[in-house]
C-alpha cells in the first residue's frame, strides 16, 4: 500500500465496514508508522481489498478510529487492525493467503501472537484460521467503540 492508495482504501472501507467509520488520518498514520503491515489487493478495475496491521500489546487493542502515536517498543503481538475485501474478491482465497502472510511475518519478527477485533460476523472466518475469542472484562470499553458483537481474538504463534 502507498499513500496514493488511501482514497481507494477509504472507499473499500466504506463498502465493507460502513458501521465502523474511520478517518483517513487513521489509515495514513498506520501506513506511515508501519508500512510493512499495510498491503493492498489490486484487481483489474482497481483496489479490491487491503490489510492494515502492526505490532502492538496483547490484550490492548486500539479503540476504533484512534491514532496510535507510535509503534510500541514492548509490543509482543501482531495486531490486525483491518482486513477488508470487496464482495468481488471474497471466495477467492485472498483473505486466507493474507492471513498466512501475516502469520509468517509475525513469526519472522519474533512476535508471540496475532490479535484482532472481529466484526461484521467474521468470527467463523477467524476461528478457521486458528484464532480464539479472548474473554476479558477489561476490554469491554474498547470493544464498545465497535459494537456489542465485536470480539477480541488471539492466535498463539509459539506452538
C-alpha positions in Angstrom: 0.0 0.0 0.0 1.1 3.5 -0.7 -0.3 6.9 0.2 -1.7 7.1 -3.3 -3.9 4.1 -2.4 -5.6 5.8 0.6 -8.6 7.2 -1.2 -9.3 3.7 -2.6 -8.7 2.2 0.8 -11.3 4.5 2.3 -13.7 3.6 -0.5 -13.3 -0.1 0.3 -13.6 0.6 4.0 -16.9 2.4 3.3 -18.3 -0.6 1.5 -17.0 -3.3 3.8 -17.3 -1.5 7.2 -19.9 1.2 6.9 -20.8 0.7 10.6 -17.2 1.3 11.7 -16.1 4.5 10.0 -12.5 5.7 10.5 -10.8 8.9 9.4 -8.3 8.9 6.7 -5.8 10.1 9.3 -6.0 6.6 11.0 -5.0 4.8 7.8 -2.4 7.4 6.9 -0.8 7.1 10.3 -0.7 3.3 10.3 0.9 3.4 6.8 3.5 5.9 8.0 4.3 4.1 11.2 4.4 0.5 9.8 4.3 0.3 6.0 5.3 -3.4 6.1 1.9 -4.1 7.6 -0.2 -2.2 5.1 -1.0 -4.2 2.0 -3.3 -3.5 -0.9 -5.0 -6.1 -3.1 -5.2 -4.7 -6.6 -7.5 -6.0 -9.3 -8.0 -5.1 -13.0 -10.6 -2.5 -12.0 -8.8 -1.1 -9.0 -8.4 -1.9 -5.4 -10.3 -5.0 -4.2 -9.1 -5.0 -0.6 -6.5 -4.1 1.9 -5.0 -5.1 5.2 -3.6 -2.7 7.9 -1.6 -4.4 10.7 1.2 -3.6 13.1 3.0 -4.8 16.3 1.0 -3.9 19.4 0.5 -5.0 23.0 -1.5 -8.2 23.6 -4.9 -7.5 25.2 -4.9 -3.8 24.5 -6.4 -3.2 21.1 -6.6 0.4 20.0 -10.0 1.9 20.1 -11.8 2.3 16.8 -10.9 5.5 14.8 -8.0 6.3 17.1 -4.4 7.4 16.3 -1.5 5.3 17.8 1.1 8.0 18.1 3.8 5.4 17.5 4.6 1.7 17.5 5.2 0.4 21.0 8.7 -0.8 21.8 7.3 -3.6 24.0 4.8 -4.9 21.5 4.6 -8.7 21.8 1.6 -9.3 19.5 0.9 -8.5 15.8 -2.3 -6.6 15.6 -4.6 -6.9 12.5 -6.3 -3.5 12.5 -8.4 -4.3 9.5 -8.7 -6.8 6.7 -11.3 -5.8 4.2 -12.2 -7.3 0.8 -14.9 -6.1 -1.6 -17.6 -8.7 -2.3 -16.0 -9.4 -5.8 -12.8 -10.6 -4.1 -14.5 -12.8 -1.5 -14.3 -16.5 -2.0 -11.1 -16.2 -4.0 -8.8 -17.4 -1.2 -7.2 -13.9 -0.9 -8.1 -13.4 2.7 -6.6 -16.8 3.7 -3.5 -16.0 1.8 -3.2 -12.6 3.6 -3.6 -14.3 7.0 -0.9 -16.8 6.1 1.4 -14.0 5.0 0.7 -12.0 8.3 1.4 -15.1 10.4 4.7 -15.7 8.6 5.6 -12.1 9.0 4.7 -12.0 12.7 6.8 -15.2 13.4 9.7 -13.7 11.5 9.5 -10.7 13.7 9.6 -12.9 16.8 6.1 -12.0 18.0 4.3 -14.5 20.2 0.8 -13.9 18.9 -1.5 -12.2 16.4 -4.6 -10.3 17.7 -7.6 -8.5 16.3 -11.1 -7.4 16.8 -13.6 -9.4 14.8 -16.6 -7.5 13.4 -19.2 -8.0 10.6 -19.9 -11.6 11.5 -16.3 -12.6 10.7 -15.8 -14.7 13.9 -16.1 -18.0 12.0 -13.5 -16.9 9.4 -11.0 -16.1 12.1 -11.7 -19.3 14.0 -11.0 -21.3 10.9 -7.6 -19.6 10.8 -6.7 -20.5 14.3 -7.9 -17.5 16.3 -9.8 -17.9 19.5 -12.0 -15.4 21.4 -10.2 -13.9 24.4 -12.7 -13.1 27.1 -11.5 -10.2 29.2 -13.9 -7.8 31.0 -11.2 -5.1 30.8 -11.7 -5.0 27.1 -15.4 -4.2 27.2 -15.0 -0.4 26.9 -12.7 -0.6 23.8 -14.8 -3.2 22.2 -17.8 -1.0 22.8 -16.3 1.5 20.4 -17.2 -1.1 17.7 -20.5 -2.8 18.8 -21.9 -5.5 21.1 -21.0 -8.3 18.6 -17.3 -7.3 18.4 -14.9 -9.9 19.8 -11.2 -9.7 20.6 -9.4 -12.7 19.2 -5.9 -14.1 19.5 -3.8 -16.7 17.7 -0.8 -18.0 19.6 2.3 -18.3 17.5 4.5 -20.1 20.0 3.3 -23.6 19.4 
